[in-house]
Every structure is written in C-alpha cells, then in structure tokens.
Amino acid sequence: MSKRKLSERQQSRVLQQQSKSRDQPGLVIVNYGRRVEVLLNDRDLTTECTVRANIAPLVAGDRVRVSETGAISALMERDNVLLRPDSRNRLKPVAANIDTVFIVIAPVPSAHANLIDRYLVAAALCNMQAVLVLNKIDLLGPQSSDLIAMLAGYEKRGIDVLRVSSQNGSGVDTFRAAFGNGTGVLVGQSGVGKSSLINALHAREVAEVGALSERGNELSGKSKGTHTTTAARLFHLPGSGALVDSPGIREFQLWHVDPADVIAGFPDLAELAEGCRFRDCTHTAEKECAVQKARKNDAQVEQRWQSYSRILSSL
C-alpha cells in the first residue's frame, strides 16, 4: 500500500539534485485532471500547475516540487497512500501522507459494519490511525439502537468514536482537537456529511454540500447520498492541522489486498488467531483454528468473523 523506500544512495542523489534546483517545494491541494492546485511554501500562496509527463498521478497531500515555469517537476516520496479501485477496477490513489483516517457514518444513510471494516483494513495496512466519526447525532432516536450498539462494539475493541453534529455544532470542538498538527482524510458513504463537517470546522462554508436523495426518508435510514465532492481536496484547518475531503462512495473494495493481510483490520480476531495451530491459517475451515473455535461460543466473535469472511470472499 505504501511506496518502496529509496536506498541511501538514491536519497543522497535526490537531495543533491534538489539542492542545485531552483524548484520550490509544494503541497498538492487538489488534482482536477488537467490542472493541479498546489500550495507553495507560503501557506497563503496557491498556484495552478501543469504536470510533466513522467510524474505519477497526484492526489491531495502529495509533496511535490514546482519549477519556475509553474510545472510540477517531481513527486516526493510518500509516507503512505490510501488506495481504492475505481469504476474500471483500476487502483486509484485517494490521498497521500495521511496520519488519520476519519471514517464518517451517520444515522442516514444507514451505516454498515462491513464497509467500516473495509476502511479499517485499508488504514491498518497503510499504517494510518483510524477513528470513527458519527455525524448527524441530532437525528438519533429510538430507531438508532442498532447503530449505537454497533459503535459501542467498536469502542470496546479500542477504536475511538467521535460523536458530532455539523448541524448544531455539538462535538465539533472535540473533533477539531483530534487533528493536532497532523493530516486526516474523511472517508465514507455519500451523504454522511463529510463536506458539512469541513464547513463546521471552519465555521463557514468552504466546501460544497449536497442534499440527500429524495428517494428515501431521512428517519427511515434509507436515504441515499448524492455525490458532491468529485475530487479529493485538502483543507488547512484554523489553528493547525489539515483535512482531506474525499468523494463519497457506496462500496470500498479491497480486491488488491493480499488475503493474508485482511486480518490486520480485525485486531480482535488477530489476537485469537495467535492460538491457531498453523501459522498460515486462513481462519475459514482449518482444523484447530482458534478463531473457528471462538465463533462457536461467542456471538460477537461470530459477527466479526462474518464480516471478515465477506471481505475474504470479495477478494
């Protein structure tokens, strides 16, 4: 999931070339395809750049170098990159150099544990911290009992859960404090309010917000979100930190992940797996599998294993 590390000799060569170059370091804010918006050293100075043909596809969060003519001349080594397959099943970078993945869910559209687990797998493999953000808490009601129970289960397993309402401002300060000086990315379904959270953090409208589809009813949880954000964009937050708003999706596929790595997103199952007899156990049908034994006696383990199994079968 992350890029290959350069050798010491290669790193030395790159530093020598950069020291002789007048190219400026910059940070990619958004890639519109034919043009890329870059923040130069001065935080208040952004410029639109062209991209040289030998540069790999760029995403928000990429560190680059910009020539005097306004062309991106180099893509610096990434600490990590969050990837997802596009509509043609080609791997597409979403954001780079990310510290924390904020998985945004809401009472509407309804949240699904398997989608959350897919994001947790991706974050674990990219060495990114994962935090769950429940937005639209002003819509919680008696019909939200399953959602509340699901979140309690994640908290029990050590996943941080933030509860926020971009509508009335509840929990926004706690959400803002979660960033520190780092860079986060908002991911989740269309319509969960990622762009609204960006605006709430800024206390003004900086990101375009879309409405839920009229084909559903908000309180039923069947409403579908509309795609407002079409390209991942990096926003610097008031005070410190930065946040990437990514396009909403209804599914997040992991077919590019090695099946043996999926359990990294299920630390509770991974802990059980330490008791398996065979090191290459897939925890699906092997004899003397500690996970299989546990799921027979524990409904929560069974539920977690079902999500793990669905991800494996999708690969």
TACOR-V247508 format. One record per backbone hydrogen bond with DSSP energy under -0.5 kcal/mol. NH is the residue of the N-H (numbers start at 1). CO is the residue of the C=O. Records with the same first field share a line. If there is no record, write none. Layout:
NH=CO + CO
This chain:
11=7
12=8
13=9
14=10
15=11
16=12
17=13
18=14
19=15
20=16
21=17
24=66
26=64
27=39
28=62
29=37
30=37
31=232
32=30 + 35
34=32
36=49
37=30
38=36 + 47
39=27
40=38 + 45
41=25
43=41
45=42
46=44
47=38
49=36
50=70
52=72
55=52
61=28
62=59
64=26 + 62
65=74
66=24
67=71
70=67
72=50
73=65 + 71
74=65
76=63 + 74
82=95
83=81
84=92
86=90
89=86
92=84
94=82
95=82
96=60
97=80
99=183
100=183
101=129
102=100 + 185
103=101 + 131
104=102 + 187
105=133
106=109
107=135
109=223
110=221
116=112
117=113
118=114
119=115
120=116
121=117
122=118
123=119
124=120
125=121
126=122
127=124
128=123
129=99
131=101
132=160
133=103
134=132 + 162
135=105 + 133
137=164
139=136
140=137
144=141
145=142
148=144
149=145
150=146
151=147
152=148
153=149
154=150
155=151
156=152
157=153
158=155
159=154
160=130 + 158
162=132
164=134 + 162
165=170
169=165
172=169
175=171
176=172
177=173
178=174 + 175
179=176
180=176
182=179
184=242
185=100
186=244
187=102 + 185
189=104
192=189
197=193
198=194
199=195
200=196
201=197
202=198
203=199
204=199
206=204
213=224
216=213
220=217
221=217 + 218
222=217
223=217
225=190
228=226
230=228
233=245
234=29
235=243
237=241
240=238
242=182
243=235
244=184
245=233 + 243
246=186 + 244
249=188
257=254
261=258
262=258 + 259
264=261
265=262
266=263
269=266
270=266
271=267
272=268
273=269
274=270 + 271
275=272
276=273
277=288
281=278
289=286
290=288
293=289
294=290
295=291
296=292 + 293
297=293 + 294
298=294
302=298
303=299
304=300
305=301
306=302
307=303
308=304
309=305
310=306
311=307
312=308
313=309
314=310
315=311 + 312
